[in-house]
C-alpha cells in the first residue's frame, strides 16, 4: 500500500523536477564571474596591479543617449539602451578611479547631450582617451537573435584621417569586453573591431569623427537580443561589462603610449625644412621599421635620430614647399605595436 502511494508521489516529483529544470534552462541566463573580479579581494588586487598603468591618465567616458533619447529598447522593453550605457559607464568610472586614473564623463546622470557637445567636451577636457559606450541594434527590425560585442574606430587604414592608435585601443578593449561577457565579435570582422565607415561609408560615427583625441566606441552587445536583454538588466552583469573594458584598456596602457611630443619650430624660412619632432616613448623603445610621415597628405622623407639622449623623428618634404601653411602628419609605433597618439601640426614656410 505504502509502495503504491510512494511510487506515484516519486513519479510526480520527478516530472515536476524535469519540467522545472527544463523551464529553468530555457529561461535562465548564463554568465561567468571573472576570477580576477570576484571575490572582492581578487578584484582589489587586480585593480591595484593595474594602477601602475593607469596612473596619470585621464579617461573620458561617454555613455551614449539619455534623457529624452531612450527609444532603443529590448524586445520586452526591460533593457533601455540609454540606461545600460550609463550603468556600464558609471561602473567603469569606479574601476578607473580605484586604479588611480582621472575620469571625466559626458554625463553621469540621465540627461541628453548632443553629439557635437560630447565631442567638444572631450576635445577640451585634456583627457588622453575617449570611450563612447553603447548597446547595439540590428539593421533588420524584429531580429531578436543577433547578438555580439563590437568596438569601433574611425575611418579605415587607407584614409588620411585614420589613426592607428584608435584601432590599437579598440583591439584591446574588444578582446577583454567580449571575453568577459562570453560573446563573440560578430562575423563582419576577424577580431570584433570595426571601422565606423562600415556603418556610414566615408563619414563614420559623429562622435568618432569630431573627437580628435584617441577614441573608440563600444557596442557592448545587442539590447535587441531576447537572450541578451535578460542579462543586460542584471546589475552584476553590467559590472562585468565595465570590468572587461577596464581590463582591456589597462592592458593597452601596459604596452606603453607613444607621443610625438612637440616640434622644434613651426615657422621655417626654407622651402626644404627639416621638421624635428621630439618622441616620448616612455622608454619602451621605438620600432624604427615603421613610420608614416606626410606633408600635405603626401609621403615625406623621415629619419629617426638621437640627440642628447632625446629620441627624434626628423621629417622633410620630397619636393620644395611653396610659401604658406602646410600640414604635417606623423605616426610611429613602439616595439609592443602601440602606435603614436595623433600628431597633426600646421607649420609655415616664409621663404
Ligand atoms: Zn547607441
Boltz pocket constraint, residues with backbone or C-beta under 6 A from the ligand:
constraints:
  - pocket:
      binder: B
      contacts: [[A, 64], [A, 65], [A, 81], [A, 133], [A, 134], [A, 135]]
      max_distance: 6.0
